[in-house]
Amino acid sequence: MRFSEDNPEDLDRARAAVAVWREKYPDKTADRLVAELGPEFHPEYEPVLRGMLFRYDEDHAETIPGQQ
């Protein structure tokens, strides 16, 4: 997937899905995130989802068990 094929709506939808997923599953891994949410997005979105999870975890480290 080329960057030019991406759009803000897909990014916003992915960001929101990752946040909801992480709040529901604070102890699951990025592999599980990709397995569970990946089918809802473009097949090449795996690195995007992983990156969004990393960013979410960094921004919310104080609220995620084991991330302090």
Backbone as numpy.savetxt, mean C-alpha at the origin, in Angstrom:
# Nx Ny Nz CAx CAy CAz Cx Cy Cz
4.33 -1.06 -16.68 3.48 0.11 -16.68 4.37 1.34 -16.68
4.12 2.21 -17.61 4.89 3.45 -17.68 4.25 4.52 -16.82
5.06 5.41 -16.30 4.56 6.50 -15.47 3.47 7.28 -16.19
3.62 7.46 -17.49 2.64 8.23 -18.25 1.27 7.56 -18.29
1.21 6.25 -18.00 -0.05 5.54 -17.98 -0.74 5.63 -16.62
-0.03 6.10 -15.63 -0.57 6.23 -14.29 -1.45 7.46 -14.21
-2.37 7.48 -13.27 -3.18 8.68 -13.10 -3.44 8.92 -11.62
-3.73 10.16 -11.26 -3.91 10.51 -9.85 -5.04 9.73 -9.17
-6.07 9.39 -9.91 -7.18 8.64 -9.31 -6.73 7.25 -8.86
-5.91 6.59 -9.67 -5.40 5.28 -9.29 -4.50 5.39 -8.07
-3.66 6.40 -8.03 -2.77 6.59 -6.89 -3.56 6.88 -5.62
-4.56 7.74 -5.72 -5.40 8.04 -4.55 -6.14 6.80 -4.06
-6.66 6.02 -4.99 -7.38 4.80 -4.63 -6.44 3.80 -3.96
-5.23 3.67 -4.49 -4.25 2.76 -3.90 -3.82 3.23 -2.53
-3.58 4.53 -2.39 -3.16 5.08 -1.09 -4.24 4.83 -0.03
-5.49 5.05 -0.39 -6.59 4.83 0.55 -6.72 3.35 0.89
-6.60 2.48 -0.10 -6.72 1.04 0.13 -5.60 0.54 1.05
-4.39 1.03 0.84 -3.26 0.63 1.69 -3.49 1.09 3.12
-3.97 2.30 3.32 -4.21 2.81 4.67 -5.27 1.98 5.39
-6.36 1.68 4.72 -7.41 0.87 5.33 -6.89 -0.52 5.64
-6.15 -1.10 4.70 -5.60 -2.44 4.91 -4.66 -2.46 6.11
-3.76 -1.50 6.21 -2.79 -1.47 7.30 -3.48 -1.28 8.64
-4.50 -0.44 8.69 -5.21 -0.24 9.95 -5.91 -1.52 10.39
-6.39 -2.28 9.42 -7.06 -3.53 9.73 -6.08 -4.64 10.09
-4.90 -4.63 9.44 -3.90 -5.69 9.63 -2.54 -5.08 9.98
-2.36 -4.61 11.19 -1.10 -3.93 11.54 0.12 -4.83 11.57
-0.08 -6.14 11.63 1.07 -7.04 11.75 1.37 -7.84 10.48
0.62 -7.62 9.42 0.88 -8.36 8.18 1.98 -7.71 7.36
2.55 -8.48 6.46 3.70 -8.04 5.66 3.27 -7.43 4.32
4.24 -6.81 3.67 4.00 -6.23 2.35 3.62 -7.32 1.35
4.17 -8.51 1.52 3.80 -9.61 0.63 2.30 -9.92 0.72
1.78 -9.90 1.94 0.34 -10.13 2.13 -0.47 -9.00 1.52
0.00 -7.78 1.69 -0.68 -6.62 1.10 -0.82 -6.80 -0.40
0.28 -7.14 -1.05 0.28 -7.32 -2.50 -0.65 -8.47 -2.89
-0.62 -9.55 -2.13 -1.47 -10.70 -2.43 -2.95 -10.35 -2.29
-3.27 -9.54 -1.29 -4.67 -9.23 -1.02 -5.19 -8.05 -1.84
-4.39 -7.03 -2.03 -4.86 -5.84 -2.75 -4.42 -5.80 -4.21
-3.35 -6.49 -4.53 -2.81 -6.44 -5.87 -3.80 -6.70 -6.99
-4.69 -7.68 -6.85 -5.64 -7.95 -7.92 -6.59 -6.79 -8.24
-6.72 -5.84 -7.32 -7.60 -4.69 -7.55 -6.94 -3.61 -8.41
-5.64 -3.78 -8.70 -4.89 -2.75 -9.40 -4.18 -3.33 -10.62
-3.56 -2.45 -11.37 -2.79 -2.85 -12.55 -1.78 -3.92 -12.13
-1.55 -4.93 -12.97 -0.63 -6.02 -12.61 0.78 -5.56 -12.24
1.21 -4.43 -12.73 2.55 -3.94 -12.42 2.57 -2.93 -11.28
1.52 -2.90 -10.48 1.40 -1.94 -9.38 2.06 -2.44 -8.09
2.62 -3.64 -8.10 3.22 -4.19 -6.88 4.22 -3.23 -6.23
5.18 -2.67 -6.96 6.12 -1.76 -6.30 5.46 -0.50 -5.77
4.41 -0.06 -6.42 3.68 1.13 -5.96 3.01 0.82 -4.63
2.34 -0.32 -4.54 1.67 -0.70 -3.29 2.69 -0.88 -2.17
3.81 -1.53 -2.47 4.84 -1.71 -1.45 5.39 -0.36 -0.98
5.60 0.54 -1.91 6.09 1.87 -1.56 5.10 2.64 -0.71
3.83 2.52 -1.05 2.80 3.21 -0.26 2.71 2.64 1.14
2.87 1.32 1.26 2.85 0.70 2.59 4.06 1.17 3.39
5.22 1.20 2.77 6.42 1.68 3.46 6.20 3.10 3.96
5.69 3.96 3.10 5.45 5.36 3.47 4.42 5.46 4.59
3.36 4.69 4.49 2.33 4.70 5.53 2.93 4.28 6.87
3.71 3.20 6.85 4.32 2.72 8.09 5.28 3.75 8.67
6.03 4.43 7.82 6.94 5.48 8.30 6.16 6.62 8.95
5.08 7.01 8.33 4.28 8.14 8.83 3.47 7.79 10.07
3.22 6.51 10.30 2.37 6.08 11.42 3.09 5.11 12.35
4.39 5.19 12.42 5.19 4.24 13.20 4.75 4.17 14.66
4.32 5.28 15.22 3.93 5.29 16.63 2.63 4.54 16.89
1.84 4.27 15.88 0.56 3.60 16.06 0.57 2.14 15.61
1.67 1.69 15.02 1.75 0.32 14.53 2.59 -0.52 15.50
1.99 -1.59 16.06 2.75 -2.41 17.00 4.06 -2.92 16.40
5.12 -2.81 17.17 6.42 -3.28 16.73 7.18 -2.33 15.82
6.62 -1.16 15.52 7.25 -0.21 14.62 7.90 0.97 15.35
7.77 1.02 16.67 8.30 2.18 17.41 9.80 2.25 17.35
